[in-house]
Amino acid sequence: MSTHVVVGASGGIGRAVCGELVRRGLPVRAVTRSGTPVDGAEALAADATDAVAMRAACRDAVAVYHCVNPPFASWRAAFPAATRALLAAAGAAGARLVFADDTWMYGRVDAPMREDTPVAPVSEKGVLRAWLAEMVLAAHARGEVETVIGRAPELWGPGVESLLAGGIFAAAAAGRTARWPGDLDLPVTAGYTPDVGAALVELALAPASVTGRVWHTPVPSPITGRDFVERVFRAAGHAARVGRITPAMVAALRLVSPVAREGAELLYQFEQPFLVDDSAFRSVFATRATDWDDGIAATLRWYRADPDRTRRRLVPA
């Protein structure tokens, strides 16, 4: 039986894809730099930027999931190299490449983001993301490899310690003050990792007519940052304590944290309504977004399963 190869399987989306494939009873090869075990999957250690290693890892693939997300500091070199290697490997195997993407290339917007929203990045990372997406779609247009892109907004959920996860859930679980990365009263949509993983699997299994384009993965109905944080604290059994990440905090963090230095340029997303339109996906596919409260409960369980997670602070209290 042909294998589904998940490259970058140790990250939140990669693990979610592996979990969905295992749930469906499909054979999975989970590729990470260290060969990290993934329940129900064959583990393989390989460097995604190594074209020869990727061709070997994908030798019998029916689908290759590009879930690679290098550390911010190595994005410029590692991300394009990994993308080229995976396009070539999937093409050699006759497999479909499913690329896990984000919305940074849209830049500042004044309306819900759709798949045809103009690409107008305002950050260096947005420019790189736009280039990678174009690389993936151009390979499809040239007939080198069948590709499809699943594009998700800011992530949250089990397995992800993003601004909407570690900065909120760890604080709520410990009864500390949570810090929202922008205006608390603006509406936001976000990508729950199990939903994104399920959507990418659907894109891999669908007819060829879905390929060669971008699909926005499912999101729940919009919610304000304040409502989201209050729901998390309520589920954690604590009274809500919430503030926002101020410019002074960002400036201080940039001095000591490489992640904060790299991530600061993306905070503009939370100073505008951050809305993703997933209607195109919903019109074709079965996967629907998880309800906010159900996702919050599952994410809290994940944080509480490892007490070290609740002790970490992504921003000062």
Buried (B, 14 or more C-beta within 10 A) or exposed (E): EEBBBBBBBBBBBBBBBBBBBBEEEBBBBBBBBEBBEBEBBEBBEBBBBBBEBBBEBBBBBBBBBBBBBBEBEEBEEBBBBBBBBBBBBBBBBEBBBBBBBBBBBBBEBEEBBBBEBEBEBBBEBBBBBBBBBEBBBEBBEEEBBBBBBBBBBBBBBBBBBBBBBBBBBBBBBBEBBBBBBBBBEBBBBBBBBBBBBBBBBBBBBBEEEBBBEBBBBBBBEBBBBBBBBBBBBBBBEBEBBBBBBEEEBBEBBBEEBEEBBBBBEBBBBBEBBBBBBBEBBBEEBEBBBBEBEEBBBBBBEBBBEEEEBBEBBBBEE
